[in-house]
Amino acid sequence: MTALDQSAKPTRVRYMIIGLLFVLTTINYADRATMSIAGTAVQHDLGISSISLGYIFSAFGWAYVIGQIPGGALLDRFGSKKVYLGSILAWSLCTFSQGFASWMAPASAVIALFILRFMLGIAESPSFPANARIVAAWFPDRERGTATAIFNSAQYAALIFFAPLMGWVTERYSWHYVFFIMGTLGVLAGLSFYKIVHAPHSHPRINKQEFDYLTEGGALTQLDKKGGSDTRVKASWFVIRQLLTNRMLCGIYIGQYCITALTYFFATWFPIYLVKERGMSITEAGFGAAAPAICGVAGGILGGILSDRLIKRGNSVSVSRKTPFVIGMLLSVAVLLCNFTESETLVLVFMALAFFGKGLAALGWAIIADAAPRQVTGLSGGIFNAIGNIAGIVTPIGIGYIVQKTGSFDLALVFVAAHSVLAMFSYLVIVGPIRRFTLRLPDGSIARATTPSAASPRTVHA
C-alpha cells in the first residue's frame, strides 16, 4: 500500500514532534532554574548579597532579550532545525560550565557565573521562537492552541521533574553537580532532536494523509522549504517598525511582558522565598516548588484545550484566546494572599492557584502565531519574546532590591500581582480583535502570501 491510497489512515507524526518539544523545553527551563535552586548554597559559599544574586539571575535576561531579534531572523533565514540544534548544544555547554565556578575565588566565581548566565541567555534565545515556528508548521489552526500550551507548560514541568532532583543534589553533594547533570541531559536531548525533528515536507515518517490534513487546516507546512509558498521578506528596520507600532501587536507584547514577569518570579526567587521567608530546607523548597508547578501544567494544557474548543464551536479567535488569558491572570492575583497567612500549607495552596492561573493564560505563543505575518514568523516571535523577556531583567533585580531594602517578600508579591492586573488591562483594552497582521513592503505594496502548497512531502509512508 502506498501513501497515494486515500484509504490509508493518516500518520500522527506531529504528536511525536510536540512530545519532543515538551521534553526540550522542560530541560530548557530547568537550565534557567538551576541558579534559583542552587542560589541559597551559592550565596552561602560565595558570601554574596541578595542584590548580587539578583544581578546574576538577570544576566540571563539581558542576553535573552538581546538575542531574540537576531535569533528570530536566523530562524527565518536558515530554518528551525539548524538554528535550534545549535542553540540546544550551546546552552547545554554553558550550563555544564557553570559547575566549575565553585572552584574559583568568590569574586572570580561571581564574574564567571554572570558571564556564563549571559551566554546561556544568548544560546537559548532562539528556542521559543523555534518552538512556535515548528508548531506553526506541524499543527493546523484548530490544534495550535493545545500544541502551544503543551510546550509552554514545560516551564512548570521543569520544576516538577527537576526542582526536587536539583534540591536533593545540592544538599547531598554540592551545587556545582546540578550544572553538570543538567548540561549532560541537554546534550542528550539535542541528539534526540537531530534524529526526530524534520520539517513536514521532508519528514521520513509522515504520509500524504497527515500532510494534506496539516496543509488544509492552515499549518505552514512549507515554512522551511526553499521556494516555499510564502513571499520571502528580509528582516529590516522597515519591517521591524511595522511590528513595533501596530496597536494589536503592542498589546500582545505588553501582555507577554507581564506574564513573563510572573514566570521569572517563579523561576528565580520563588524557591528562595520558600527558604528565607517560610523557613523550608533547600530540599523542602525543591518539593514545595514542584507542587504548585503541577497546577501550572494542568492550567496550561487546560487553557490550550479550552481555547481550541472555543474556536471549534465557531467563536472568534479573539474570544477564544482572550477568555482563558483574562481568567488566568485574574486567578494569578492569588499570589497576594500569601502575605496574609503564616501557614506553609496555605502558601503552597495560594501559589498553586497562581501557577494554575498563569498556566491557563499562557497562550501568548499561540496568539502571536495567529497574528504574525506569515513571511516573518521567526522575526515576529523574536520581537514578541524579546519584549516579554525584558521582565527577565527587571523582575530579578527589582525583587532583589525590594527584599534587600525591606527585609521581606511582602512588597515583592505585590509587585508580581500588579503585573497580572496590567496584563488583563492590555488584553481587554489595547489588543482589540486578534487577526493576521499584513506587512507593507518599501514600495507601498502589501506582502502577500499565496495559497499554501498542497504538494506532497518528499518521503511518505502508508
KOLPA-624465 format. One record per residue (C-alpha): residue number from 1; x, y, z. Coordinates in steps of 0.05 Angstrom, whole numbers, plus 5000, padded with zeros to 4 digits. Example, Ala and Ser with C-alpha at 12.3 -4.5 7.8 and 13.67 -1.06 7.14 Angstrom:
BEGIN
SITE  nr   px   py   pz
SITE   1 5246 4910 5156
SITE   2 5273 4979 5143
***
This chain:
BEGIN
SITE  nr   px   py   pz
SITE   1 5000 5000 5000
SITE   2 5027 5069 4982
SITE   3 5015 5138 5010
SITE   4 4972 5152 4949
SITE   5 4920 5103 4975
SITE   6 4867 5151 5001
SITE   7 4840 5097 5049
SITE   8 4905 5096 5088
SITE   9 4900 5125 5158
SITE  10 4938 5190 5169
SITE  11 5002 5184 5210
SITE  12 5009 5222 5275
SITE  13 5080 5247 5269
SITE  14 5060 5315 5297
SITE  15 5047 5284 5365
SITE  16 5118 5257 5368
SITE  17 5143 5326 5348
SITE  18 5105 5362 5403
SITE  19 5126 5309 5454
SITE  20 5199 5322 5439
SITE  21 5189 5398 5442
SITE  22 5158 5388 5511
SITE  23 5220 5349 5534
SITE  24 5268 5400 5505
SITE  25 5231 5459 5535
SITE  26 5229 5424 5603
SITE  27 5305 5418 5601
SITE  28 5310 5489 5575
SITE  29 5272 5517 5634
SITE  30 5307 5472 5684
SITE  31 5374 5500 5659
SITE  32 5347 5570 5672
SITE  33 5324 5550 5742
SITE  34 5389 5516 5763
SITE  35 5412 5580 5797
SITE  36 5346 5590 5834
SITE  37 5352 5521 5866
SITE  38 5427 5527 5879
SITE  39 5422 5601 5896
SITE  40 5419 5595 5972
SITE  41 5480 5549 5973
SITE  42 5516 5595 5924
SITE  43 5503 5655 5968
SITE  44 5529 5618 6029
SITE  45 5592 5592 5994
SITE  46 5610 5656 5959
SITE  47 5584 5706 6011
SITE  48 5544 5748 5962
SITE  49 5484 5793 5976
SITE  50 5413 5787 5950
SITE  51 5426 5845 5903
SITE  52 5488 5809 5874
SITE  53 5447 5746 5866
SITE  54 5393 5786 5832
SITE  55 5444 5812 5781
SITE  56 5469 5740 5769
SITE  57 5396 5720 5757
SITE  58 5386 5779 5710
SITE  59 5447 5763 5667
SITE  60 5406 5711 5631
SITE  61 5350 5761 5619
SITE  62 5395 5814 5589
SITE  63 5425 5766 5539
SITE  64 5360 5731 5524
SITE  65 5329 5797 5504
SITE  66 5388 5818 5462
SITE  67 5389 5752 5425
SITE  68 5315 5749 5407
SITE  69 5312 5791 5343
SITE  70 5377 5763 5314
SITE  71 5354 5693 5334
SITE  72 5287 5703 5300
SITE  73 5320 5729 5237
SITE  74 5367 5668 5236
SITE  75 5307 5622 5241
SITE  76 5274 5655 5181
SITE  77 5339 5651 5141
SITE  78 5367 5582 5159
SITE  79 5305 5545 5183
SITE  80 5284 5518 5251
SITE  81 5325 5454 5254
SITE  82 5395 5481 5243
SITE  83 5387 5541 5288
SITE  84 5351 5503 5344
SITE  85 5402 5446 5345
SITE  86 5459 5496 5352
SITE  87 5420 5531 5407
SITE  88 5409 5466 5447
SITE  89 5483 5446 5445
SITE  90 5507 5516 5462
SITE  91 5461 5525 5522
SITE  92 5479 5456 5548
SITE  93 5553 5473 5546
SITE  94 5540 5539 5583
SITE  95 5500 5503 5637
SITE  96 5554 5449 5646
SITE  97 5609 5502 5651
SITE  98 5575 5539 5709
SITE  99 5592 5480 5754
SITE 100 5666 5497 5751
SITE 101 5654 5566 5783
SITE 102 5651 5532 5852
SITE 103 5727 5521 5849
SITE 104 5743 5594 5836
SITE 105 5756 5650 5885
SITE 106 5690 5682 5906
SITE 107 5699 5747 5867
SITE 108 5721 5710 5805
SITE 109 5664 5660 5813
SITE 110 5612 5715 5814
SITE 111 5640 5745 5750
SITE 112 5644 5676 5717
SITE 113 5572 5659 5736
SITE 114 5548 5726 5708
SITE 115 5584 5715 5642
SITE 116 5561 5643 5636
SITE 117 5489 5661 5652
SITE 118 5494 5716 5600
SITE 119 5520 5666 5548
SITE 120 5464 5618 5568
SITE 121 5414 5673 5552
SITE 122 5444 5684 5483
SITE 123 5445 5609 5469
SITE 124 5372 5599 5490
SITE 125 5345 5660 5454
SITE 126 5322 5623 5390
SITE 127 5288 5567 5429
SITE 128 5217 5593 5439
SITE 129 5211 5626 5370
SITE 130 5235 5559 5342
SITE 131 5182 5522 5383
SITE 132 5129 5569 5356
SITE 133 5155 5561 5285
SITE 134 5155 5485 5289
SITE 135 5085 5484 5318
SITE 136 5060 5532 5263
SITE 137 5089 5484 5211
SITE 138 5064 5420 5243
SITE 139 4995 5438 5271
SITE 140 4931 5463 5238
SITE 141 4896 5525 5267
SITE 142 4846 5485 5307
SITE 143 4901 5446 5344
SITE 144 4952 5501 5352
SITE 145 4928 5527 5419
SITE 146 4934 5459 5451
SITE 147 5002 5444 5419
SITE 148 5028 5512 5442
SITE 149 5001 5500 5512
SITE 150 5037 5433 5515
SITE 151 5106 5460 5501
SITE 152 5093 5523 5542
SITE 153 5072 5481 5602
SITE 154 5142 5452 5603
SITE 155 5164 5512 5644
SITE 156 5124 5483 5701
SITE 157 5144 5412 5686
SITE 158 5216 5434 5696
SITE 159 5200 5449 5768
SITE 160 5161 5385 5777
SITE 161 5213 5338 5749
SITE 162 5278 5375 5764
SITE 163 5269 5421 5824
SITE 164 5266 5363 5874
SITE 165 5325 5329 5839
SITE 166 5367 5393 5838
SITE 167 5349 5409 5911
SITE 168 5370 5339 5933
SITE 169 5435 5341 5893
SITE 170 5452 5409 5923
SITE 171 5443 5385 5994
SITE 172 5470 5314 5986
SITE 173 5531 5332 5944
SITE 174 5545 5404 5922
SITE 175 5512 5457 5880
SITE 176 5561 5450 5822
SITE 177 5537 5379 5807
SITE 178 5469 5409 5790
SITE 179 5500 5443 5730
SITE 180 5539 5382 5708
SITE 181 5477 5338 5708
SITE 182 5433 5387 5671
SITE 183 5486 5404 5619
SITE 184 5494 5330 5603
SITE 185 5419 5319 5596
SITE 186 5416 5378 5547
SITE 187 5467 5347 5501
SITE 188 5429 5280 5500
SITE 189 5364 5317 5484
SITE 190 5399 5354 5427
SITE 191 5419 5287 5396
SITE 192 5346 5264 5400
SITE 193 5323 5328 5367
SITE 194 5371 5318 5309
SITE 195 5343 5248 5296
SITE 196 5269 5262 5305
SITE 197 5252 5332 5283
SITE 198 5246 5350 5209
SITE 199 5201 5397 5170
SITE 200 5134 5366 5149
SITE 201 5153 5366 5075
SITE 202 5216 5325 5088
SITE 203 5199 5281 5148
SITE 204 5212 5207 5132
SITE 205 5152 5182 5174
SITE 206 5095 5227 5152
SITE 207 5046 5202 5100
SITE 208 5005 5241 5049
SITE 209 4941 5238 5090
SITE 210 4972 5272 5150
SITE 211 5009 5322 5106
SITE 212 4945 5341 5070
SITE 213 4908 5347 5136
SITE 214 4960 5396 5162
SITE 215 4961 5437 5098
SITE 216 4886 5442 5091
SITE 217 4879 5461 5165
SITE 218 4925 5521 5158
SITE 219 4992 5492 5181
SITE 220 5051 5527 5148
SITE 221 5080 5461 5121
SITE 222 5125 5495 5070
SITE 223 5155 5544 5121
SITE 224 5227 5520 5117
SITE 225 5224 5496 5045
SITE 226 5266 5533 4994
SITE 227 5220 5564 4943
SITE 228 5161 5554 4991
SITE 229 5093 5585 4982
SITE 230 5102 5650 5020
SITE 231 5138 5711 4994
SITE 232 5205 5719 5030
SITE 233 5213 5785 5067
SITE 234 5282 5802 5094
SITE 235 5289 5829 5164
SITE 236 5297 5904 5162
SITE 237 5282 5965 5204
SITE 238 5224 5980 5157
SITE 239 5193 5913 5175
SITE 240 5211 5917 5249
SITE 241 5180 5986 5255
SITE 242 5113 5959 5230
SITE 243 5115 5903 5281
SITE 244 5131 5952 5337
SITE 245 5078 6004 5321
SITE 246 5016 5962 5309
SITE 247 4967 5970 5367
SITE 248 4944 5898 5368
SITE 249 5016 5872 5370
SITE 250 5037 5923 5422
SITE 251 4980 5900 5468
SITE 252 5003 5828 5458
SITE 253 5075 5848 5475
SITE 254 5053 5882 5539
SITE 255 5013 5821 5560
SITE 256 5073 5776 5547
SITE 257 5118 5822 5587
SITE 258 5071 5817 5646
SITE 259 5061 5742 5645
SITE 260 5137 5733 5636
SITE 261 5147 5774 5700
SITE 262 5108 5720 5736
SITE 263 5150 5667 5702
SITE 264 5215 5697 5726
SITE 265 5190 5705 5797
SITE 266 5173 5631 5798
SITE 267 5238 5611 5762
SITE 268 5285 5653 5805
SITE 269 5261 5679 5872
SITE 270 5204 5631 5889
SITE 271 5248 5574 5917
SITE 272 5289 5625 5956
SITE 273 5224 5656 5982
SITE 274 5205 5587 6010
SITE 275 5273 5580 6043
SITE 276 5284 5650 6071
SITE 277 5213 5674 6084
SITE 278 5180 5608 6101
SITE 279 5238 5571 6134
SITE 280 5239 5510 6089
SITE 281 5302 5470 6075
SITE 282 5330 5470 6005
SITE 283 5303 5400 5992
SITE 284 5235 5421 6020
SITE 285 5235 5482 5976
SITE 286 5250 5438 5915
SITE 287 5189 5395 5930
SITE 288 5149 5457 5950
SITE 289 5164 5490 5883
SITE 290 5144 5426 5847
SITE 291 5075 5421 5879
SITE 292 5045 5487 5852
SITE 293 5081 5473 5785
SITE 294 5036 5412 5776
SITE 295 4977 5461 5776
SITE 296 5014 5503 5726
SITE 297 5019 5445 5678
SITE 298 4945 5429 5687
SITE 299 4926 5502 5676
SITE 300 4970 5508 5615
SITE 301 4942 5447 5580
SITE 302 4870 5465 5600
SITE 303 4879 5535 5573
SITE 304 4901 5508 5505
SITE 305 4844 5457 5502
SITE 306 4793 5509 5523
SITE 307 4818 5559 5471
SITE 308 4817 5508 5414
SITE 309 4748 5482 5435
SITE 310 4721 5553 5433
SITE 311 4748 5560 5362
SITE 312 4718 5494 5340
SITE 313 4650 5518 5366
SITE 314 4652 5577 5320
SITE 315 4677 5632 5367
SITE 316 4725 5684 5340
SITE 317 4800 5678 5351
SITE 318 4795 5739 5397
SITE 319 4744 5709 5443
SITE 320 4777 5640 5442
SITE 321 4846 5666 5460
SITE 322 4828 5723 5507
SITE 323 4779 5685 5551
SITE 324 4829 5637 5582
SITE 325 4881 5692 5586
SITE 326 4838 5740 5626
SITE 327 4811 5687 5672
SITE 328 4881 5660 5684
SITE 329 4911 5728 5701
SITE 330 4854 5741 5749
SITE 331 4869 5676 5786
SITE 332 4944 5692 5788
SITE 333 4930 5752 5833
SITE 334 4922 5699 5888
SITE 335 4997 5705 5899
SITE 336 4980 5766 5943
SITE 337 4942 5722 5992
SITE 338 5009 5693 6016
SITE 339 5021 5759 6052
SITE 340 4962 5745 6098
SITE 341 4978 5676 6125
SITE 342 5033 5643 6166
SITE 343 5013 5573 6143
SITE 344 5063 5539 6097
SITE 345 5006 5496 6071
SITE 346 4963 5556 6052
SITE 347 5023 5590 6020
SITE 348 5032 5530 5974
SITE 349 4956 5528 5960
SITE 350 4955 5602 5940
SITE 351 5018 5594 5898
SITE 352 4986 5533 5865
SITE 353 4925 5575 5847
SITE 354 4970 5629 5819
SITE 355 5010 5577 5780
SITE 356 4946 5548 5752
SITE 357 4921 5617 5731
SITE 358 4987 5634 5698
SITE 359 4986 5568 5661
SITE 360 4914 5580 5638
SITE 361 4935 5647 5610
SITE 362 4998 5622 5575
SITE 363 4972 5627 5504
SITE 364 5018 5682 5480
SITE 365 5055 5638 5431
SITE 366 4990 5614 5400
SITE 367 4966 5685 5396
SITE 368 5029 5711 5362
SITE 369 5024 5652 5313
SITE 370 4953 5675 5297
SITE 371 4973 5748 5289
SITE 372 5044 5748 5260
SITE 373 5055 5759 5185
SITE 374 5070 5692 5153
SITE 375 5132 5718 5118
SITE 376 5169 5736 5183
SITE 377 5144 5686 5235
SITE 378 5213 5679 5266
SITE 379 5226 5754 5269
SITE 380 5156 5767 5297
SITE 381 5167 5714 5350
SITE 382 5235 5743 5367
SITE 383 5207 5813 5378
SITE 384 5149 5785 5419
SITE 385 5196 5744 5462
SITE 386 5248 5800 5468
SITE 387 5197 5849 5496
SITE 388 5167 5796 5541
SITE 389 5235 5776 5569
SITE 390 5254 5847 5589
SITE 391 5217 5823 5650
SITE 392 5274 5774 5660
SITE 393 5319 5835 5672
SITE 394 5271 5877 5713
SITE 395 5239 5824 5757
SITE 396 5300 5790 5788
SITE 397 5335 5856 5801
SITE 398 5272 5891 5825
SITE 399 5255 5836 5873
SITE 400 5327 5833 5896
SITE 401 5325 5907 5915
SITE 402 5257 5901 5948
SITE 403 5279 5843 5991
SITE 404 5346 5876 6008
SITE 405 5314 5942 6028
SITE 406 5252 5916 6064
SITE 407 5278 5850 6091
SITE 408 5214 5817 6068
SITE 409 5180 5789 6007
SITE 410 5113 5823 6021
SITE 411 5122 5881 5972
SITE 412 5155 5833 5922
SITE 413 5089 5794 5918
SITE 414 5051 5860 5908
SITE 415 5100 5875 5851
SITE 416 5085 5807 5820
SITE 417 5009 5813 5826
SITE 418 5009 5883 5795
SITE 419 5034 5851 5730
SITE 420 4973 5806 5728
SITE 421 4927 5867 5732
SITE 422 4966 5904 5677
SITE 423 4962 5841 5632
SITE 424 4886 5839 5638
SITE 425 4881 5913 5621
SITE 426 4925 5904 5560
SITE 427 4883 5847 5530
SITE 428 4816 5878 5547
SITE 429 4832 5950 5526
SITE 430 4892 5953 5480
SITE 431 4895 5890 5438
SITE 432 4827 5894 5403
SITE 433 4809 5840 5352
SITE 434 4863 5787 5341
SITE 435 4875 5776 5267
SITE 436 4933 5764 5220
SITE 437 4975 5827 5211
SITE 438 4993 5844 5139
SITE 439 5061 5874 5123
SITE 440 5073 5930 5075
SITE 441 5135 5930 5030
SITE 442 5180 5990 5020
SITE 443 5147 6004 4953
SITE 444 5080 6011 4987
SITE 445 5052 5945 4964
SITE 446 5024 5891 5010
SITE 447 5067 5829 5024
SITE 448 5021 5774 5002
SITE 449 5023 5700 5019
SITE 450 4999 5654 4965
SITE 451 4955 5595 4979
SITE 452 4994 5543 5019
SITE 453 5022 5490 4974
SITE 454 4988 5422 4977
SITE 455 5049 5388 4949
SITE 456 5063 5320 4979
SITE 457 5122 5311 5027
SITE 458 5187 5286 5000
SITE 459 5181 5217 5031
SITE 460 5115 5187 5053
SITE 461 5091 5121 5081
SITE 462 5023 5090 5086
***
